[in-house]
């Protein structure tokens, strides 16, 4: 193995695999025309230092360190092997390293095959290597730099896209949390009054336009104010949260249970017939009685009065009237101690 060195800012190792010693010397001379005693040379003062290493056999090249390869130049015919073996070996270990195959004029048929196999270039040995080989090597080195920079840009872009995807997911999650917070009552985690009004208008339009059943339940906690005054707001808040859990447990998934304000709750029931709405109201009242008995022993009793209105029965002119009919039915239930649930039977009383 012969070595020829050049010095400069950047050192590039050109690996030459050539069994023909005289041809190898010609090729090295093409790359390093006038190596001096300290073996220094800078090609065209552009590409920095070049270190040219010559191997005269496949086996000798196979023992070299792949980390030292920048460009590999190999004869198509090495006697003991083919240049395609060298090409395959380099592609397996350092696919980023360009390989230039060389051949005699009568071997030009292998040029197309070499390019198809992945060679960076194919150089025909014609005696003009002083001009052609440096240009070919410089082209390969330039393409290698471009490819490396391109790979780095792709890696940076992939990283940026990955970070952007994470940021987008976090943003979507934050938006979802904000949306939930905007429609949720802080204390009870039921829908708040704002969201109820939006859903009420939406379901009202759907029901009135398509003649779909629509029921509304207005619920008040009887005895809550005396209980709250006696035991304090923390205990009162526990009762409100308990009522919310009862509503959620006894309503359908399509129902909208909400805190109307203070100790008043309501349930919007799309696609619910009057009898079904009455059954749900009784179920809610009974479930609350059982739940309150488990947490409040003796003292001031708290119970529910529920008023029920229905689109087909009350024939309200708008969503506000549907709520008003249920509110009046609730007060009717509160005024009769034995009546927990009251169904409004009025029609358009407030339509003037």
C-alpha positions in Angstrom: 0.0 0.0 0.0 1.4 3.4 -1.0 0.2 6.7 0.6 0.3 10.3 -0.7 -0.7 13.1 1.5 -1.8 16.8 1.2 -2.4 19.3 3.9 -5.1 22.0 4.3 -8.1 23.0 6.3 -10.1 19.8 5.4 -8.5 16.4 4.6 -10.3 14.1 2.3 -9.2 10.5 1.9 -9.3 9.2 -1.6 -9.1 5.4 -1.6 -7.7 3.8 -4.8 -8.0 0.1 -5.4 -5.9 -0.8 -8.4 -3.8 -3.9 -8.9 -1.8 -2.4 -11.8 1.0 -0.5 -10.2 1.9 1.7 -13.1 -1.8 2.7 -13.7 -2.2 3.3 -10.0 0.8 5.7 -10.1 -0.7 7.5 -13.1 -4.0 8.0 -11.2 -2.3 9.2 -8.1 -0.3 11.6 -10.2 -3.5 12.9 -11.7 -4.8 13.7 -8.2 -1.5 14.8 -6.8 0.6 16.0 -9.8 3.6 17.3 -7.8 3.9 15.8 -4.4 6.9 17.3 -2.6 9.2 15.8 0.0 6.8 16.4 2.8 4.0 15.0 0.6 1.9 18.2 0.7 -0.5 19.5 -2.0 -3.7 21.4 -2.2 -5.9 20.7 -5.2 -6.7 23.9 -7.0 -6.7 25.6 -3.5 -10.4 24.8 -3.2 -11.0 21.5 -1.7 -8.5 21.5 1.1 -6.1 18.6 1.7 -6.2 15.3 0.0 -4.8 12.0 1.3 -4.6 9.4 -1.4 -4.3 5.7 -0.2 -3.6 3.0 -2.7 -4.6 -0.7 -2.2 -3.5 -3.3 -4.8 -5.9 -6.0 -3.8 -9.5 -6.6 -2.7 -8.4 -8.3 0.5 -6.1 -5.4 1.5 -8.9 -2.9 0.9 -11.4 -5.1 2.9 -9.1 -4.7 5.9 -9.1 -0.9 5.8 -11.2 1.3 8.1 -14.5 2.4 6.5 -14.4 5.5 8.6 -11.4 6.6 6.6 -13.2 6.5 3.2 -14.3 9.8 1.5 -14.2 8.6 -2.1 -13.4 5.1 -3.4 -11.9 4.6 -6.9 -11.7 1.0 -8.1 -10.8 -0.7 -11.3 -13.5 -2.7 -12.9 -11.1 -5.7 -13.2 -8.8 -6.3 -10.3 -7.7 -9.7 -11.3 -8.7 -11.5 -8.1 -12.2 -9.8 -8.1 -14.4 -7.4 -9.8 -14.8 -3.7 -9.1 -18.5 -4.5 -8.5 -17.4 -6.5 -5.4 -15.7 -3.3 -4.1 -18.9 -1.3 -4.9 -21.1 -3.8 -3.1 -18.8 -3.8 -0.1 -18.7 0.0 0.2 -22.5 0.2 -0.2 -23.0 -2.3 2.6 -20.7 -0.4 5.0 -20.7 3.2 3.9 -23.6 3.9 1.5 -22.8 7.6 1.8 -19.4 7.2 0.2 -19.3 7.7 -3.6 -17.6 4.9 -5.6 -16.0 5.6 -9.0 -15.3 2.6 -11.2 -12.6 2.8 -13.9 -12.1 0.7 -17.0 -10.3 0.5 -20.3 -12.0 1.6 -23.5 -12.9 -1.9 -24.5 -14.8 -2.2 -21.2 -17.2 0.6 -21.8 -20.1 -1.8 -21.9 -19.9 -2.1 -18.1 -20.3 1.7 -17.6 -24.1 1.5 -17.8 -24.1 -1.5 -15.6 -21.9 0.3 -13.0 -24.2 3.3 -12.8 -27.2 1.1 -12.5 -25.5 -0.8 -9.7 -25.0 2.5 -7.8 -21.6 3.8 -8.8 -21.3 7.5 -8.6 -19.4 7.6 -11.9 -17.5 5.5 -14.4 -14.2 6.7 -15.7 -12.7 5.4 -19.0 -8.9 5.2 -18.8 -7.8 7.0 -22.0 -4.5 8.6 -21.0 -6.2 11.9 -20.1 -6.7 11.1 -16.4 -4.8 14.3 -15.4 -7.8 16.3 -16.6 -10.7 13.9 -16.1 -10.0 12.2 -12.8 -9.6 15.4 -10.6 -12.9 16.7 -12.1 -14.7 13.5 -11.5 -13.4 13.3 -7.9 -14.3 17.0 -7.2 -17.8 16.4 -8.6 -18.3 13.4 -6.3 -17.0 15.3 -3.3 -19.3 18.2 -4.1 -22.2 15.9 -4.4 -21.3 14.2 -1.2 -21.3 17.6 0.6 -24.7 18.5 -0.9 -26.1 15.1 0.0 -24.8 15.4 3.6 -26.2 18.9 3.9 -29.5 17.7 2.4 -29.7 14.8 4.9 -29.0 17.2 7.7 -31.8 19.5 6.5 -34.1 16.6 6.2 -33.3 15.5 9.7 -33.8 19.0 11.0 -37.1 19.3 9.1 -38.3 15.9 10.4 -37.4 17.1 13.9 -39.2 20.3 13.4 -42.3 18.6 12.0 -42.2 16.2 14.9 -42.0 19.1 17.4 -44.8 20.9 15.5 -47.0 17.8 15.7 -46.4 17.6 19.4 -47.2 21.3 19.8 -50.4 20.9 17.7 -51.5 17.9 19.8 -50.9 20.0 23.0 -52.8 22.9 21.5 -55.7 20.7 20.5 -55.8 19.3 24.0 -55.7 22.8 25.5 -58.5 23.9 23.2 -60.5 20.9 24.2 -59.9 21.6 27.9 -60.9 25.2 27.4 -64.1 24.2 25.5 -65.0 21.8 28.3 -64.3 24.5 30.9 -66.4 27.0 29.0 -69.5 24.8 29.1 -69.0 23.3 32.6 -70.1 24.4 36.0 -67.1 24.5 38.2 -68.7 23.1 41.3 -71.0 20.4 40.0 -69.2 19.6 36.7 -72.6 19.6 35.0 -73.3 21.8 32.0 -73.5 25.5 32.9 -76.3 27.9 32.1 -74.5 29.2 28.9 -74.1 25.7 27.4 -77.7 24.8 28.4 -79.0 27.8 26.6 -77.1 26.9 23.4 -78.2 23.3 23.5 -81.8 24.3 24.3 -82.0 26.6 21.3 -80.4 23.9 19.1 -82.7 21.1 20.3 -85.8 23.3 20.2 -85.1 24.2 16.5 -84.6 20.5 15.7 -87.7 19.4 17.6 -90.1 22.1 16.3 -88.9 21.7 12.7 -89.1 17.9 12.6 -91.9 17.4 15.1 -89.6 15.5 17.5 -90.5 15.0 21.2 -88.7 17.3 23.6 -89.1 17.5 27.4 -87.6 19.8 30.0 -87.2 19.2 33.7 -86.8 22.0 36.2 -85.5 20.8 39.6 -85.2 22.7 42.9 -83.7 21.4 46.2 -86.3 21.8 49.0 -84.8 22.7 52.3 -81.4 23.5 50.9 -81.2 27.1 52.1 -81.9 26.2 55.8 -79.4 23.3 55.5 -76.8 25.6 54.0 -77.4 28.2 56.6 -77.0 25.7 59.4 -74.1 23.5 58.3 -72.2 26.0 56.2 -71.3 26.4 52.5 -68.9 23.4 52.4 -71.7 21.0 53.4 -74.0 22.8 51.1 -71.6 22.3 48.2 -71.4 18.6 49.0 -75.2 18.4 48.6 -75.1 20.3 45.3 -72.4 17.9 44.0 -74.5 14.9 45.3 -77.5 16.2 43.3 -75.3 16.5 40.2 -74.1 12.9 40.5 -77.7 11.7 40.9 -78.7 13.6 37.7 -75.8 12.2 35.7 -76.5 8.6 36.9 -80.2 8.7 36.1 -80.2 10.5 32.7 -79.6 9.2 29.2 -76.4 10.0 27.4 -78.3 12.3 25.0 -79.8 14.3 27.8 -78.3 17.6 28.9 -78.2 17.9 32.7 -77.2 21.4 33.9 -77.0 23.6 36.9 -79.5 26.3 36.3 -78.3 28.5 39.2 -78.0 28.3 43.0 -79.7 25.1 44.1 -81.7 24.8 40.8 -80.9 22.2 38.2 -82.5 21.1 35.0 -82.5 18.4 32.4 -83.1 18.9 28.7 -84.4 15.6 27.2 -84.5 15.4 23.4 -86.5 12.5 21.8 -88.4 11.9 25.1 -92.1 11.2 25.2 -94.1 12.7 28.1 -94.4 9.4 30.0 -90.7 8.8 29.7 -89.9 12.2 31.0 -92.2 11.7 34.0 -90.6 8.3 34.8 -87.1 9.9 34.7 -88.2 12.7 37.0 -89.6 10.3 39.6 -86.4 8.2 39.3 -84.3 11.2 39.9 -86.3 12.3 43.0 -86.2 8.8 44.5 -82.5 8.3 43.8 -81.8 11.7 45.5 -83.8 10.7 48.6 -81.7 7.5 48.9 -78.4 9.4 48.3 -79.2 12.2 50.8 -80.2 9.7 53.5 -76.8 8.1 53.3 -74.9 11.3 53.9 -77.3 13.3 56.1 -78.6 11.6 59.3 -81.4 13.6 61.0 -81.2 17.4 61.0 -82.7 19.4 58.2 -84.1 17.3 55.4 -83.3 18.1 51.7 -85.4 16.8 48.8 -86.2 17.6 45.2 -89.3 19.2 43.6 -89.4 18.6 39.8 -91.5 20.3 37.2 -91.9 18.7 33.7 -92.8 20.4 30.5 -93.2 18.9 27.0 -93.3 20.4 23.5 -96.3 18.4 22.3 -98.3 18.9 25.5 -97.6 22.6 26.3 -97.2 23.8 22.7 -94.8 26.6 23.7 -94.0 29.2 21.1 -90.2 29.2 21.9 -87.6 27.5 24.0 -88.0 30.1 26.8 -91.7 29.2 27.2 -90.7 25.5 27.5 -88.5 26.4 30.4 -91.2 28.6 31.9 -93.8 25.8 31.8 -91.4 23.5 33.6 -90.6 26.2 36.2 -94.2 26.8 37.0 -94.8 23.0 37.3 -91.9 22.8 39.7 -93.4 25.5 42.0 -96.7 23.6 41.8 -94.9 20.5 43.1 -93.3 22.5 45.9 -96.6 23.8 47.1 -98.0 20.3 47.5 -96.1 18.5 50.1 -97.2 15.1 48.9 -96.3 15.8 45.2 -92.7 15.5 44.2 -93.1 15.7 40.5 -95.6 17.9 38.6 -96.3 17.7 34.8 -97.4 21.0 33.2 -100.6 20.7 31.2 -100.9 24.3 30.2 -100.8 25.4 26.6 -99.5 28.7 25.3 -100.6 30.6 28.4 -97.7 33.0 27.9 -98.0 33.4 24.2 -99.5 36.9 24.2 
